[in-house]
Amino acid sequence: MALVNYFTRATGLWLTRRSSPPPFLEGLLQNLPGPIIISVIVPVLVKGGVAESMAALVTAFAMFRGKNLAIATAAGVTAVLIFRFLI
Amino acid sequence: MAEDAVFTKQGALKGARQSIFLGISAVADGIVFGLLANHAGLDIYASVLMSTLLLSGTAQFLAVSLWSQPLPTANIVLTTLAMNSRNIVLGASLRVFFSRLPRLKTYLSAFFVFDETWALSTREITLGERDSAFLVGCGLVLLFAWVGGTALGQIFGSTVVNPRQLGLDFVFTAVFTALLVGFWKGRSSLLPLAVAGVVSGIASQFLPYNLHILAGGAAGSLTGTLAHYLRTRQAEEFLKT
């Protein structure tokens, strides 16, 4: 895991010593993180409930406004506790 | 070759100074990771070692969420590769810093190429900075903050009794939702994310080992890239007419 992780970091710098990668591959890599992350979230929310989905919306809103991972996470956790209590 | 490759202690200190606020947030994130690692059954040595070697929030949160016995090693390694393959692109864009630096310094610096250090370095390069030790300075501050936070979270973690009562079972989802916002690039992000969401939601019903993450990621990334190609081609044809 650590080796693979280091590989992702070193390959880019290795490439700075070479020519540019093919644009389609570069595009694929650039577009990967968002889809990967949402693919982690959606099945959890499907399995979870309304409270979890609403708390996820609160988390996203807090992140949009604050741009702070720790604060948005805290807001989401607080929200899920409140929604679970209410629903 | 050597005269235009700069790598000094001053550059590293400058990077370190500019990373202090990100460092504070990395301590907080490290605490969250330490708590979750504790609940997933990793002891303090394993989680501190993981934070030191990987220094990657996304990969580590994901690995801990997949943590079970027997350990799904291949899946964790593949998802790490998929999650962090963006580092290849980030690193490749740091041409100004690394194309002329001696090999050893380049590949030691590579350990610190990730979202935060890349963002700070890219801004610094546009401001005219040429000292690539800047990135290492950023990385070292974040390494100590992240590892320190992990240890703190592990220590607090053992005193926490019921994770659901404290909402800790939702922290994964909250962290990933917040991270997702960081990758929102406006309306063009909607289609790939929707495709990824639908594919992963359906795939999770029948694919084992959380492979739906790779399936959704691949489908979404392909959609985004193809959509980008179609858009730019349309724009080109429009300009021609």
HADDOCK unambig.tbl for C-alpha pairs under 7 A between the chains (distance, minus, plus):
assign (segid A and resid 1 and name CA) (segid B and resid 77 and name CA) 5.06 0.50 0.50
assign (segid A and resid 1 and name CA) (segid B and resid 80 and name CA) 6.76 0.50 0.50
assign (segid A and resid 2 and name CA) (segid B and resid 53 and name CA) 5.91 0.50 0.50
assign (segid A and resid 2 and name CA) (segid B and resid 54 and name CA) 5.44 0.50 0.50
assign (segid A and resid 4 and name CA) (segid B and resid 77 and name CA) 6.85 0.50 0.50
assign (segid A and resid 4 and name CA) (segid B and resid 81 and name CA) 6.10 0.50 0.50
assign (segid A and resid 5 and name CA) (segid B and resid 54 and name CA) 6.51 0.50 0.50
assign (segid A and resid 5 and name CA) (segid B and resid 80 and name CA) 6.59 0.50 0.50
assign (segid A and resid 5 and name CA) (segid B and resid 81 and name CA) 6.57 0.50 0.50
assign (segid A and resid 5 and name CA) (segid B and resid 84 and name CA) 6.82 0.50 0.50
assign (segid A and resid 6 and name CA) (segid B and resid 111 and name CA) 6.06 0.50 0.50
assign (segid A and resid 8 and name CA) (segid B and resid 84 and name CA) 6.35 0.50 0.50
assign (segid A and resid 8 and name CA) (segid B and resid 85 and name CA) 5.46 0.50 0.50
assign (segid A and resid 8 and name CA) (segid B and resid 87 and name CA) 5.51 0.50 0.50
assign (segid A and resid 8 and name CA) (segid B and resid 88 and name CA) 5.25 0.50 0.50
assign (segid A and resid 9 and name CA) (segid B and resid 87 and name CA) 5.31 0.50 0.50
assign (segid A and resid 9 and name CA) (segid B and resid 88 and name CA) 5.85 0.50 0.50
assign (segid A and resid 9 and name CA) (segid B and resid 91 and name CA) 6.51 0.50 0.50
assign (segid A and resid 9 and name CA) (segid B and resid 110 and name CA) 5.30 0.50 0.50
assign (segid A and resid 9 and name CA) (segid B and resid 111 and name CA) 6.24 0.50 0.50
assign (segid A and resid 9 and name CA) (segid B and resid 113 and name CA) 5.47 0.50 0.50
assign (segid A and resid 10 and name CA) (segid B and resid 107 and name CA) 6.18 0.50 0.50
assign (segid A and resid 10 and name CA) (segid B and resid 110 and name CA) 4.83 0.50 0.50
assign (segid A and resid 11 and name CA) (segid B and resid 88 and name CA) 5.57 0.50 0.50
assign (segid A and resid 12 and name CA) (segid B and resid 87 and name CA) 6.74 0.50 0.50
assign (segid A and resid 12 and name CA) (segid B and resid 88 and name CA) 3.97 0.50 0.50
assign (segid A and resid 12 and name CA) (segid B and resid 89 and name CA) 5.85 0.50 0.50
assign (segid A and resid 12 and name CA) (segid B and resid 90 and name CA) 6.68 0.50 0.50
assign (segid A and resid 12 and name CA) (segid B and resid 91 and name CA) 4.02 0.50 0.50
assign (segid A and resid 12 and name CA) (segid B and resid 92 and name CA) 4.08 0.50 0.50
assign (segid A and resid 13 and name CA) (segid B and resid 91 and name CA) 5.01 0.50 0.50
assign (segid A and resid 13 and name CA) (segid B and resid 92 and name CA) 5.42 0.50 0.50
assign (segid A and resid 13 and name CA) (segid B and resid 98 and name CA) 6.51 0.50 0.50
assign (segid A and resid 13 and name CA) (segid B and resid 110 and name CA) 6.66 0.50 0.50
assign (segid A and resid 15 and name CA) (segid B and resid 92 and name CA) 5.50 0.50 0.50
assign (segid A and resid 16 and name CA) (segid B and resid 92 and name CA) 5.11 0.50 0.50
assign (segid A and resid 16 and name CA) (segid B and resid 95 and name CA) 4.87 0.50 0.50
assign (segid A and resid 16 and name CA) (segid B and resid 98 and name CA) 6.58 0.50 0.50
assign (segid A and resid 16 and name CA) (segid B and resid 99 and name CA) 5.20 0.50 0.50
assign (segid A and resid 17 and name CA) (segid B and resid 99 and name CA) 4.96 0.50 0.50
assign (segid A and resid 26 and name CA) (segid B and resid 89 and name CA) 6.71 0.50 0.50
assign (segid A and resid 27 and name CA) (segid B and resid 225 and name CA) 5.60 0.50 0.50
assign (segid A and resid 28 and name CA) (segid B and resid 221 and name CA) 5.59 0.50 0.50
assign (segid A and resid 28 and name CA) (segid B and resid 222 and name CA) 6.24 0.50 0.50
assign (segid A and resid 28 and name CA) (segid B and resid 225 and name CA) 5.77 0.50 0.50
assign (segid A and resid 29 and name CA) (segid B and resid 85 and name CA) 6.29 0.50 0.50
assign (segid A and resid 29 and name CA) (segid B and resid 86 and name CA) 5.50 0.50 0.50
assign (segid A and resid 30 and name CA) (segid B and resid 86 and name CA) 5.85 0.50 0.50
assign (segid A and resid 30 and name CA) (segid B and resid 89 and name CA) 6.87 0.50 0.50
assign (segid A and resid 31 and name CA) (segid B and resid 221 and name CA) 4.83 0.50 0.50
assign (segid A and resid 31 and name CA) (segid B and resid 224 and name CA) 6.19 0.50 0.50
assign (segid A and resid 31 and name CA) (segid B and resid 225 and name CA) 6.66 0.50 0.50
assign (segid A and resid 32 and name CA) (segid B and resid 217 and name CA) 6.02 0.50 0.50
assign (segid A and resid 32 and name CA) (segid B and resid 221 and name CA) 4.82 0.50 0.50
assign (segid A and resid 33 and name CA) (segid B and resid 83 and name CA) 5.98 0.50 0.50
assign (segid A and resid 34 and name CA) (segid B and resid 180 and name CA) 5.82 0.50 0.50
assign (segid A and resid 34 and name CA) (segid B and resid 183 and name CA) 5.48 0.50 0.50
assign (segid A and resid 34 and name CA) (segid B and resid 193 and name CA) 6.68 0.50 0.50
assign (segid A and resid 35 and name CA) (segid B and resid 192 and name CA) 6.57 0.50 0.50
assign (segid A and resid 35 and name CA) (segid B and resid 193 and name CA) 5.24 0.50 0.50
assign (segid A and resid 35 and name CA) (segid B and resid 196 and name CA) 5.20 0.50 0.50
assign (segid A and resid 35 and name CA) (segid B and resid 216 and name CA) 6.40 0.50 0.50
assign (segid A and resid 35 and name CA) (segid B and resid 217 and name CA) 4.56 0.50 0.50
assign (segid A and resid 35 and name CA) (segid B and resid 220 and name CA) 5.10 0.50 0.50
assign (segid A and resid 35 and name CA) (segid B and resid 221 and name CA) 6.30 0.50 0.50
assign (segid A and resid 36 and name CA) (segid B and resid 83 and name CA) 6.63 0.50 0.50
assign (segid A and resid 36 and name CA) (segid B and resid 213 and name CA) 5.92 0.50 0.50
assign (segid A and resid 36 and name CA) (segid B and resid 214 and name CA) 6.76 0.50 0.50
assign (segid A and resid 36 and name CA) (segid B and resid 216 and name CA) 6.48 0.50 0.50
assign (segid A and resid 36 and name CA) (segid B and resid 217 and name CA) 4.12 0.50 0.50
assign (segid A and resid 37 and name CA) (segid B and resid 176 and name CA) 6.23 0.50 0.50
assign (segid A and resid 37 and name CA) (segid B and resid 180 and name CA) 6.08 0.50 0.50
assign (segid A and resid 38 and name CA) (segid B and resid 180 and name CA) 6.81 0.50 0.50
assign (segid A and resid 38 and name CA) (segid B and resid 193 and name CA) 6.69 0.50 0.50
assign (segid A and resid 38 and name CA) (segid B and resid 196 and name CA) 6.75 0.50 0.50
assign (segid A and resid 38 and name CA) (segid B and resid 197 and name CA) 5.88 0.50 0.50
assign (segid A and resid 39 and name CA) (segid B and resid 196 and name CA) 5.94 0.50 0.50
assign (segid A and resid 39 and name CA) (segid B and resid 197 and name CA) 5.51 0.50 0.50
assign (segid A and resid 39 and name CA) (segid B and resid 200 and name CA) 5.11 0.50 0.50
assign (segid A and resid 39 and name CA) (segid B and resid 212 and name CA) 6.92 0.50 0.50
assign (segid A and resid 39 and name CA) (segid B and resid 213 and name CA) 4.91 0.50 0.50
assign (segid A and resid 39 and name CA) (segid B and resid 216 and name CA) 5.38 0.50 0.50
assign (segid A and resid 39 and name CA) (segid B and resid 217 and name CA) 6.41 0.50 0.50
assign (segid A and resid 40 and name CA) (segid B and resid 213 and name CA) 5.74 0.50 0.50
assign (segid A and resid 41 and name CA) (segid B and resid 173 and name CA) 5.88 0.50 0.50
assign (segid A and resid 41 and name CA) (segid B and resid 176 and name CA) 6.77 0.50 0.50
assign (segid A and resid 41 and name CA) (segid B and resid 177 and name CA) 6.98 0.50 0.50
assign (segid A and resid 42 and name CA) (segid B and resid 197 and name CA) 5.82 0.50 0.50
assign (segid A and resid 42 and name CA) (segid B and resid 201 and name CA) 5.89 0.50 0.50
assign (segid A and resid 43 and name CA) (segid B and resid 200 and name CA) 6.75 0.50 0.50
assign (segid A and resid 43 and name CA) (segid B and resid 201 and name CA) 4.99 0.50 0.50
assign (segid A and resid 43 and name CA) (segid B and resid 204 and name CA) 6.27 0.50 0.50
assign (segid A and resid 56 and name CA) (segid B and resid 174 and name CA) 6.16 0.50 0.50
assign (segid A and resid 56 and name CA) (segid B and resid 177 and name CA) 6.39 0.50 0.50
assign (segid A and resid 59 and name CA) (segid B and resid 174 and name CA) 6.04 0.50 0.50
assign (segid A and resid 59 and name CA) (segid B and resid 177 and name CA) 6.56 0.50 0.50
assign (segid A and resid 59 and name CA) (segid B and resid 178 and name CA) 6.15 0.50 0.50
assign (segid A and resid 60 and name CA) (segid B and resid 177 and name CA) 5.93 0.50 0.50
assign (segid A and resid 60 and name CA) (segid B and resid 178 and name CA) 5.52 0.50 0.50
assign (segid A and resid 60 and name CA) (segid B and resid 181 and name CA) 6.27 0.50 0.50
assign (segid A and resid 63 and name CA) (segid B and resid 178 and name CA) 5.52 0.50 0.50
assign (segid A and resid 63 and name CA) (segid B and resid 181 and name CA) 6.58 0.50 0.50
assign (segid A and resid 64 and name CA) (segid B and resid 181 and name CA) 6.60 0.50 0.50
assign (segid A and resid 69 and name CA) (segid B and resid 175 and name CA) 6.87 0.50 0.50
assign (segid A and resid 69 and name CA) (segid B and resid 178 and name CA) 6.10 0.50 0.50
assign (segid A and resid 70 and name CA) (segid B and resid 25 and name CA) 6.73 0.50 0.50
assign (segid A and resid 70 and name CA) (segid B and resid 28 and name CA) 6.15 0.50 0.50
assign (segid A and resid 70 and name CA) (segid B and resid 29 and name CA) 6.08 0.50 0.50
assign (segid A and resid 72 and name CA) (segid B and resid 178 and name CA) 6.35 0.50 0.50
assign (segid A and resid 73 and name CA) (segid B and resid 171 and name CA) 6.53 0.50 0.50
assign (segid A and resid 73 and name CA) (segid B and resid 174 and name CA) 5.12 0.50 0.50
assign (segid A and resid 73 and name CA) (segid B and resid 175 and name CA) 5.54 0.50 0.50
assign (segid A and resid 73 and name CA) (segid B and resid 178 and name CA) 6.95 0.50 0.50
assign (segid A and resid 76 and name CA) (segid B and resid 174 and name CA) 5.61 0.50 0.50
assign (segid A and resid 77 and name CA) (segid B and resid 167 and name CA) 5.44 0.50 0.50
assign (segid A and resid 77 and name CA) (segid B and resid 170 and name CA) 6.19 0.50 0.50
assign (segid A and resid 77 and name CA) (segid B and resid 171 and name CA) 6.29 0.50 0.50
assign (segid A and resid 77 and name CA) (segid B and resid 174 and name CA) 6.97 0.50 0.50
assign (segid A and resid 80 and name CA) (segid B and resid 167 and name CA) 6.68 0.50 0.50
assign (segid A and resid 81 and name CA) (segid B and resid 167 and name CA) 5.93 0.50 0.50
